[in-house]
Amino acid sequence: HKHNMAPAGRGFVVLAVALLSVWTDKVICNTYISTVNLMDSDLQGQGCGSNSEWDEYTAECEPTFLNLVETDCQPRGSHACDSVLSLNSEKILSQAKILAEQKKLPFPVEDMNTNEDLAIGYVLIGSSLYDEAIKHFSSLLQEDPELVSAIYGRGIAYGKKGVQDIKNAELALFELSRVISLEPNQPEVYEQRAEILSPLGRINEAINDLSKAIHLRPSARLFRHRGTLYFISEDYVAAHDDFQQSLELNKKQPVAMLYKGLTFFHRGLLKEAVVEFKEALKHKTDFIDAYKSLGQAYRELGDFEAAMDSFQKALLLNQNHIQSLQLRGMMLYHHGNVQEALKDFKRCLQLETYNEVCQYMKGLSHVTMGHFYEGIKAQTKVMLNDPLPGQKASPEYLKVKYLREYSRYLHAHLDTPVAEYSIDHDLPGSFKDHWAKNLPFLIEDYEEQPGLQPHIKDVLPQNFESYKSEVQDVLCLANKLGKLMQYNTPGILPNERILRAMGFATLEVMQSLQRTWMNSKIRLNGKTRLMQWKDMFDIAVKWRRIADPDQPVLWLDQMPARSLSRGFNNHINLIRGQVINMRYLAYFDRILNFIKERILVFHGTNNPKGLPEVREALEKVKKVEDLLPIMKMNSKTRDGFTVNTKVPSLKDPGKEYDGFTVTVTGDRVGNMLFSVETQTTEERTQHYHSEIDTLYKDLTVKGKALMLSTELGDADTICNLILSLVYYFYNLMPLSRGSSVVASSVLLGTIMASGKEVAGRIPKGKLVDFEAMTAPGPETFGKTAKHWLNLKSAEASYKDLPAVSETFPTLRTMIEVLNTESPSHC
């Protein structure tokens, strides 16, 4: 029982196929014999009255070959809807006679006796007596091998037996293809064949059949059916167009509205998706899947309150709706509300014991809060859920062994001062490399971490009031500082736990720098020394790691040499196919202009004669997709191209380092890749380290001078130096995760150490890391960032705060303070 999340993920593919079955499945008492089901699901077996929530809105009662007999069908349980299985042979013959007289059977003939014989076969299908129906149609075909209705009926019966058996599927397809060769202008036969092809994974063939059916006789049902197959194929633009066509023909289809909304969602058009989900809810106020999808859209927009409201409404309609519990729990966890998330995962597991996502997240939530015994127990249950032969391992199964090993390590170090050990040094290189790359846990000669030691107890809850007033002040200040680092852009949900952790990191960086500038040594990684730049960043890394142990926050230069020699890539898709990454939308134009500049340089060198034509074409380029025709102007760029940004050196003017790589590939709109990546090689790392080393030395000199004077100019110099330093850090991306927020907390901590503080906020849609990566140099980045920071003189009280490193010296004390609920006035 594996439940994948939806709408973002493959879970909705299963739902899509199930919905196809519902949309096209009509039972005999609703005047339709059931067409071939696409898969077994809980949506089957609705009974004669078919109380399916989908049928109420989607049944169109269009005349089709499957139209059999009018009945006075009442809701489930009435006599008129009794299963045809209960009919005796006399009643079967009676039903068949009515069908024949009214010619309500596929491909009737002139002879009434033959029609009655054919109708018996269709009544047998309606009675779920498929083998008997096949035998009956076969006997008719012995007398007349080209009796179309018998061929069609036998094909239907084979399909109804179950396409899970490939023999049934092949026989059904063979019969339906024979019908099409004899009667090529009947849309229902193409639709029937599509319904057998699609669950076999032959989606393109199914789409072709539905296109032929639409050409012959367009209907809302056919457009909806084809739209669902396009959706499964991830062709969201074509799917959207089909759902739109379907809704124009029949406006009262909340399921089609839901799917139209999902075509927006999967392309990153979140606001448009919200509009469609709300429209579906206007037509069906108890539509759980629409509320669930609306919650996901709001989550992706970063609107926590609206998302919570939507999930809550879904759960009010059905408190046992597993997907809504799972999705709400995931959102709560990533919002930093781990305790509340845990409640949802536990409830999910009460309803579905083997739900792998909820089991993994339950284990992760426990470990995040320092409950290692319960956490590792849950993780072990996920590890025991081995994939079947040929089955792809789930993301949770791939990650859980790493999490369990890391959890054991953290538990063993709960009460050891953090300054006395280094995770980067202690964890085996191959373990770190595989974990950071999310590879299967296949590590030669790996020695497992020791099991839990009984004398080390779990972390206990801590009340805000139990801390001394000065520590309460530090906690409140950490909350406030963390919010300064929050991005306000679609696709990023505020994580209050991580933001609080980075607020503490900011304060600890501030205090450590001030001690360093006063010539005091610090204790880090088991050594006492004057703080170096990496030690400063390690403070922030320490807090970022413990805020969410699911994410490997590791120094890439500490990876095994063979991993570094190959290069370690941080990869971001900006556009993949039809999916737009809305998080980075504000930077598309800047990257596009850079690409255009590089194309001109390339053609100036390799195609000087064609340069005027290329320049003219580039002037018309307004979006990335417009580059595709220009790519074809040169054989070397026909299939795509990559361009590298350059990062200028401050240490050696005129020298440049590799920044990030932009890749554009594809042959048409909707089938392109627009991505960026940084490649962390040993040589590249050394270049950046040399820049940061030089800037940090200058920073230390200026910091020491600042401690001895009151000149405001010194604080401004320090601000410029730290902005240049983090500019190189952002471009280097030296951590497997979290480089951006780690750099931001070091930036704020350094500014506060100089006697200033930040009064501004990051503008909507802007990302500090991408601002640095797309800036032409450190001066430009520094100027923009200073405008955002809006610096002012710091409050004198910061100097009197207790030392963060001494107040929270161990993992236990750090987890305790991150778990603590702070009052609203904090």
N, C-alpha and C positions, 0 to 999 in steps of 0.2 A: 504494500500500500504506500506508494510514493506520491506525494502531492507536490507538484511544482508550483511556484508562484505564478500569479497572473496579475495584470496583463503582461508584465515584462518577462517573457520567458516562454518555454515550450509548453507550459501548462495550458495555454489558450489554444494550442494546436489541437490537443485532445478535446477541449470544449468545442472547438470549431467543428470537428468531425462529428461529435455527438449532436451538435445543433443541426448539422445537415440531416442527420437521421430524423430528428424531430420535425424539422421543417417539411420533409418530404414524406413522412410516414403517416398514412391515414388508415384507420382501422375500418373494418367492414360496416360497423354500425354507424360510422360517420360518412357513409356512402362511398368509401374508398377501400379497396383492398390494399394492404400495406405494401409499399414498394420496398426494395431491398434495403435493409438496414446497413448503415456503414460500419457500425461497431456495437458490441454489447455495452450497454451503459445503464445507469440508474434511471435514465429517461425512458427506457423501454418499459413495456408491461404496464402501460397506463390504464388498461382496461378499455372496454368498449366505449365508454363515455369519454375517454381520453381527456382527463382533467389536466393534462400537461399545461403549465403556464404559458408555454410557447404556442400551442395549438389555438388557444383562445384568440390570439392576436394574429396568427399567421395563416391559418387555414383559409384558402381563397375560394374553395368550392368551384374551381374552374372545371369545365367539362374535360375529361380525359378518358383514355382507353380503359382506365382502371375504375371508372364509374360503374358501379354494379347495380345496386338496388336501393330504392327509397325505403326507409323504414321510419317507424315512429320511435326512434331511439331516444330513450330517456337517460338521465344520469346513471352512473355506475350502480349496478345491483338490480336494475329493473328487469322484468321478464323479457322485454323486447331486446335487451342487450346480452342475454345469456350467450355464452360461447357457442359457436356453431358445433363445437365438439359434442355438445349434448343433443344435437339433432340426430334423429334416426335416418335411415336411408330414404324413408318416405319424405321427410322434411327436406333432405338434400335435393331430391328430385323436384320437390315443390319449389324450392328456392331457384333451382336451375331453370325451371319452366318460366318463372317470372322474368328472370334475366333474359332468357331467349326471346320471350314475347316482346319485351321492351327494347330488345337489342342493346342492352347495357352491358356489353362485353366487348373486349377488343376484337377488331377485325371480324365482325359478323359476316355470314354468308347468306345467300338467298334461301338455302334449304333450312327449314325450321327444325327438322330432326337433328341435323348436324349442329345447329346452334345450341340445341338443348344438350347434346353430348359435350360440346365445348364448355358450356356453362357449368356442367357438373365438375369439370376440372378446376374452374375458378372458385367454385364454392369449397372444394377440397382445400385449395390454397388458403382461403379465408378461414378454414377450420384448423389450420396449421398441420394438415395431413399432406406434407410435401411429397413424401415417397409415393403415396397413393395417387397424388395428382400427376406426378411424373409418369407412373405406369399408365394412367388413364390417357394422358396426352400421347404417349408413345404408341398405344394401341390405335389411336385415331390416325397417327402419322404413318402407320403401316398400311392403312387403307389409302391415304392421300398424303404423300411425302411433302407436298408444298402447301399444306393447310396452315396458313400464316398464323392464325390465332392459336393453334396448337403448338407451333414452334415457339411463339411468344410466351404462352403459358408455361411451357416446360422450362424456358429460360428463367422466368420469374420464380418458378418452384426451386430450381437449382440455386438461384441467388438467395432465396429465403431459407434454404437449408443451412446457409452460413458460409460466407466467403472466407472465413478463417481456414477452411479446408480448400486448398488451392485447386483441387479437382472440381469442386462445386463451382468455384469462380470461373475456371476455364470452360466448363460446360455451359455455364450461364452466358459467358461472353460469346461463345461459339453460336449459341442459339439466337442471341440478340443480333449478332452480326448477320446471320442468315435472314432475319426479319428485315434488317435495313437494306440488304441486297434486293429483297423482294418488294419492299415498301419504303423507298428512300425518303419520303416526304412527311414522315410522322414524327413530330418532335418528342413525343413521350418515349419512344424507343431509344432515342439518343440519350435522353435523361436517365432512363433505366440503366443503360450501359455505363454512363458516367458514374452512377452510384455504386457500381461494382468495381470500376477501375480505381476510384479514388482511395478506398481503404487498402488497395494493393500497392499504393504509393505511385501509381501511374497517373499523376496529377495532370501533366500536360495533355495526355490523351483524353482525360475526363473533361478538361477545359475545352478542348477542341469539339467534343461531342455536345457540350452545353452551348457552345457558340453556334453550332449547326441548328440546335433546337431553337435558340433565340432567333436565328435568321428565319426559320420557318414560322414561328409563332411566339413573339416576345411576350413575356409575362413577368410579373413581380417575383414569382417564385423562382423562375429560371435565372433572372439577374441576381437574386439573392444567393442562390445555390452556387453560381459561378463566382460571385464575389467572395464567398467563403473559401473556395478553392484557391483563388488568387491570394487571399489572406494567409492561408496555410503555406503558400509558396513564397511569402514575404514580398509579394508585389503589391504593396499597399496602395499605390496610386490607382492601379487597375481595379483593385478591390473597392476602393472608395467610389470610383465611378459607377461600378455595378450596384453597390448599395444605394447610391443616389438615384440611379435609374429605377431600382426596385421601389424606392420610397415615392418616386413621382407617380408610379402606377398604382401604389397602394400605400397611403400615408400612415395607416394605423399598424405599424410594425415596430414595436419597441426593440425587438431583437436586432433588426436591421439597423436601427439607430445606434444601438450599443456597438455593433461591429463597425459602423461608419466612424464612430468615436474612436474605436481602437485603431483604425487605420491612421487617424491623426496621432494618437498616442505613440504608436511605434515609429512614426517619423519625427518624433520630438516636438510636434505641434500641440503642446499641452493645453493651451488656452482654448483652442478649437475643439480639442477632445472633451474638455469640461462642458462646453456648450452642448455637444451632442449627447453626453451622458445625462445632462439635466433634461434635455428634450425627451429622451427615452423615459425618464422618471415622470414627466408630465402625463405621458400616455399610460404608464403602468406604475402606480405609486408604491407597489410592494415588490419592485424589481430588485432583488438582492444583488445580482451580478452588476447591475448598473451602479448601485451604491458602492460596491466594492471597487469597481473600476474608477469611479469618481474619487474615491479615497486615494487610490494609487496615483491618479493624475495630480491631485493636490500635494501628495507627498513629494512627487518629482518637482513640483513648482516650489517646494520648500515651505508650503503653507500648512504647518503642523495642526493648527486648530481646525481648519476646514477639513483636513484629512481625517482627524479623529472623529469629527461630527459624522462624516460619511460612513466610516467603519462602524460607528456606534449604531447608526440607523440600520445598517445591514444586519447587525447582531440583534437588534430589537425585533427584527422580522424573523430571525432564526438564530437563537443564542448558540446553537450547535454548528453554525456555518464555519467549517474548518478553515477554508481559505481566508475568510475575513479575520479569524483569530490569528492565523499565521502571519498575514500581512500586517495587521495592526501590531502584533508582537515585534515583527521585524522593524517597523517604523519606530516603535517606542525604544527599542534597543539602540537604533542609530540616532535617535534624538537624545540619547544619554539617560533615559528613564528605565534603567535596567530592572529594577524591582517590579515595576508594573509590567514590563515585557515578559518577565518570568511567569507571571500569573497566566498570561495568554498562552504561553508555550505549554504550561502544565495542563491547562484546560484542553488544549489541542490534543495532547497525548492521552487524556482521559477518553476522548472520543475516538481517537485513532492511534492505537498503541505503537504502530510501526511507522508513524510519520517521521521520516528521516530529517526533514528540515527542522521540525519542532524539537526533535530529540537533540540535534546538534546545537540549536540555539539555546535550549535549556542548559546543556552542558557549558556552553560559552558564557551564558548569563551568570551561572553559579561561579565560574572561575573569575569572571570580571569583578564580582563582588567579594572574592576571597573565600568562597565556599568550595574548597578543592575536593573534598570527599564526594559530595553530590555531583560536582562538575565532572570529575573523572569517571564516575559511575555511568553518567549519561553518555559521555564520549565513547566509553567502551561498548555500549549498546549499538552505537552507530558503526563502530569498527567491525562488529560481528555480522552486520548486514552486507555480506559480500555480494557483489554484482553476479548475476547469473552468467554462464558462459555466453560470450558474444554481446552481453549487455554493457552499455557504456556506464562507467562509474559516475555517480553523482558528484557535484562539487563538494558536498558535505563529506562524502566518503573520502575524497582526495585530500581534504584539509584536516580531517579529524586526528590522524596519527601525529601530525606536526603539533596540533593544539595540545594533544595529551602529553607529548614529550615536553613542550614548553611549559605546560601547567605544572608538571612534576618539578621542573627546574625552579619555577617561581615559588612553589610551595617550600622547597628545600631552602630557599633564600629569604623567606618571609621576614625573619628577624635578624638577618645579617645587615649591617649598615651598607647602604647602597654604594657608598664611596669605596667599599673594600673589594668590589668585584666588577667584572665587565662581561656583559652578556655576549658582546661581539667576540671576545677572546675565548669565552667558555664553551659556547655552542660549537659543535664540529662544523668545519667549513662546508662539507658536502651537504649536511643537514640544512644550513643556512641557504646555500645555493638552490637546493631543490625547493625549499619552503618559499623563498622569494619568487621563484619562477612558477610556483603552483604545479610542480611536477608530481607524478605518482611517487609514493614513498618506497623507492627501490634504491637503498643506499647500502653499498657493500661494507661488510664488517662494522655495521653500526652497533654501538653499545648503548642500550637504552638507559635513560635517566633512572636513578633509584626510585623505588616506589615511595608512597607517602609515609612519612615518619610520624608515628603516633604522638610523640611528644610535642610536635608542632601543631598547634590548634588552628582551626579556621578563624578568619577575621570576623569579629563580632560587630553588631551595629553600634554606631556612635551617634549620640544626640548633639545637635548644635550647641545646646546649653551646657553640655559637659566640658566644652572647651573654655579656656580662660578668655576673658573679654578681648585681650590683644590678639589672640589666635582667631577669634571670631571676626575681628577686623580684617585679618589677613585673608580669611576665606571669602568675605564679602568683596574685598578688593580684587581677589583673583577672579571672581565672577565678572566683575566690571571690566577688568582688563581683557578677559577672554572674549567678551562681546565685541571689542574693538577689532578683533581678527576675523570676525564672521563675514563671509562673502554674502552679498545679497544678489543672487543670480539664480535663474531656474536651474534645477538639477542638483542643488545643494541644500540639504536639510540641516538646519543648525543642530549640532551635537553638543548639548550643554555640558556633558561630562568631559569631553575633549577640550572644550573651551575653558572650563574651570581649570583643568590640568595645565593648559598652556598659560593661563593667568598665573598660576603658581610658578611655572617655568620662567615667566617674565620677571617676576619678583626675585627669584633665586639668581637669575642672570644679573640683574641689577646689583644685588648685594655682593655677588662674587666678583664682579668687575670693580666695584668700589673698593673691595678689600685688595684686589690685585693692584689697583692704581695707588694704594697706600703701601705697596710693597709687601703685603701679606700673602703667604702661600695658602693653597687650598688642598683638600684631600679628595682625590678622584682616582678611580680604578686601582685602588690599593697603593697609591703613591702620593707623597706630599711634595708639591712643586708650585712654582708660579704658573698661573693658568695660561694655557695656549688657546688658540682660536678653536681648535677641535673640542677642547674641554668645555668651552663656553657653549658650543652647540650640543655637546653630550648632555648637558643639564636639561635642555629642552627635549632631546631624544628620550631621556629617562622618563619624563612625565608623559610624553606622547605614547610611549610603549605601554605603560601601565593603564592608561585610560581605556585602551581597547586591545586586549591580548590576541584578538583574532587576526590582526594585521602585523606582518613581519616588518618592523621598523629597524632596518639593519644598514650599517655602513657598507656601501658597495666595494670600497677599496679594501675592506677586510675579508672579502670573499676569496675563495681559492684562486691561485694564480691562473689555472687553466680557464676558469670562468671569466676572469678579467681579460685574458688574452683574446677570447672570442668576442668580447664586448657584452655589456649588460644593457639592454634596451628598456627605456621607459617609453611606452607607445601609447598614443592617444588618437583615436579615430575622430575626426571632425565631421566627415560625411562618409558613411559606408552604405553603398546602394542608395536606398531612399531614406535612410535614417540620418537625421541631422542632430549633432550633439549641441543642444541649445546652450550648454554651459559656456561654450567658447565663442558664441555667435558674435560678440562685440569685437572679436579679433580677426574675423574672416577677411574683412577689407584690408586690414594692415598686412596680413600674410599674402593676400592676393596681389597687392601692389608690389610686394617684395618679389613674388614669383614673376610678375610681368617685367620687372627690372632685369632679373636673371635671364629671362627668355631673350630679351634684347641683346644682352651681352653674348649669349650662346650663339644667336644667329649672326651677330656682328663678326664673330670668329669663324663660324662654320658655314655661314650662308650669306655672305655680304651682299650678293646680288638680290637676294630675296628679302633683305632687311626692310625696305620701304613698305612692302606688302605686309610683312609681319607687324611693323609699327602701326600701320593703319588698322589691321585686324585687332591689335591689342587695345586700341583706343575705344573699341566697341565692347570690350570685355567688362561686364559689370558684376558678374558673379563667377564662382569657380567653374560651374558647368560650361561657361562660355569658352573655357580654355580648350575643350576637347577638339574642336575643328583645327585650332592652331597647332595642337600636338601633331596632327597628320601632315603638316607642311614640311616635316623633315623626317626621313626614314628612321633616324636615331631616336626620335621621341614619339613615334607612331603609337606605341603601346603604353606610353607613360614616361614620366621623368621624375627625378629627384633633384632638389636644390638644397644647398646647405647655407644656413645663416652664419654670419661671422661675428665673433665677439672681440672687440678691440682690446689690446693690452694697455693698461695704465703704466705698468712697470717698464715695458719696452715699447715706447711709442712707435707706431707703424706696424707692429706685429699683430697678427690676428689668430684667434683660435676657432675651432669648429664650435658652432652653437648647436642648433637642432636641425634635423633633416625634415624637409617637407616632401611628401610623396603625392603625386596625382597620377592615377591610372584609370583606365576604363575606355569603353568604346562608344558609350552613349549616356545620356542623362538617365539616372535611375540605376546605372550599373557602373558606378565609379567609386573610387576610394580616394579620399582626401585626408591625409593623416600627418601627424608630426611625431617625431621621436628623438630622444637624446640617447646617444650611445656612449656608455661610460667605459672607455678603454683606459689602460694604465697610463699611456702617454698623455691622453687628454686630461686625465685626472691630475697628473703632475703639473701640467701647464696652469690649470686653475688653482691648484694648491699654492703655486709660487706667487700668484697674484694675491691670494687671500693672506698668505704669510706676510707679504710686504705691507699690505693694508693693516693687518692686525698689529704689526710692530709700530706702525705710525699711530694707530689708535691707542696703544698702550702708552706711548710717549706723550701724546696729547692728553690722555686721561690723567696721567701723573701730574702734568703741568696744571690741569684744571683743579686738581685737589689742592694745589698750592696757591691758586689765584681765584679771583672772582670775575675774571674777564668773560663777558658774554660771548665774545668771538670764539673762545675755545670750545664752548658747547656747540656752536654752529659748525665748527671744523669737525668735531666728533660726529655730528649728524651726517655730514657729507661723507666721512670715511666709512661709517657703518652702512650707509646706503650703497656705496660702491662695493663694499665687502659682500653684502647680501645679494647684490646684482650678480656677482660671479657665482655665489652659492646657488641662486635660483637657476642660473644657466647650466651649472654643473649637474644639478639634481643628484646629489651624492648618496641619497638614501633610497632603499627599496620602496618605502612608503613615507608620506608625511613631510617631505622636504619643505613644502611651502609653509605649513603652519609652524614648523620648527624655526625656519628663517624669520618668520614674522615675530615670533616671541623673542628671539635674540635681538631683532631690530628694536622692538619696544623696550626691552630690558636695558639695552645700551643707551637709548635716548633718555630713559629715566635715570640711569646712572650719571648722566651728564647734567642732571638738574632740570631736565625738561620732561614734559609728558604730552601725550597725544590727545587733542581735543576733537579731531576730525574722524570721519568714518570712511570706509572704502566705498566709492560710488557704486550705485546699482549697476549690475552687469559687468563690473570690472573685477579682474583677478590680479593680485600683486605679482604672482609668479609669471603669468603670461605677459604682464606689462613689462617685466624685466626681460623676458625671452624675446619679445618683439621690439624692444627699444634698440636704436642704433648704437647705443653706448651707455656707460654708467652715468654720464652727466645728464643725458636726457631722462633716464629712469629716475635719477635723484631729484630732478626738478619736478617731475610729475608726482612722485611719492611725497615730497615735502608739501606740495599743495594739498594732497589728500590728508596728510598727517595733522596739519594745522597746529603746530607746536606752541606750547605755552609753558611758563615756569611751573615746576612741580611743587606740590604741597610739601612743606617742611616735615610733616608728620611721617613721611615715608622713611626717613632716616631712623625713626624710633621703632619701626616694626621689628618683631622678633625674627631671628634668622630662619628662613624657610628650611635650609638644609639641616638645621639642628632641631627644628620643631617636627619635621617629618623625615627622620633619618633612615627609615626602613620601608620596604615595600608594604608592610602591614600598616604603618601609619599613613602612608600615601593612599592606599586603598580605602582606609577608614575615612579620610577626609573627602575623598571623591564620592564615597557612598552617602555622606551626610547630607540630609535635606536641609537646605538653608531657608530661613523665613523670608516672606515676601518683601519685608522692609530691607533685607540685606542688600 
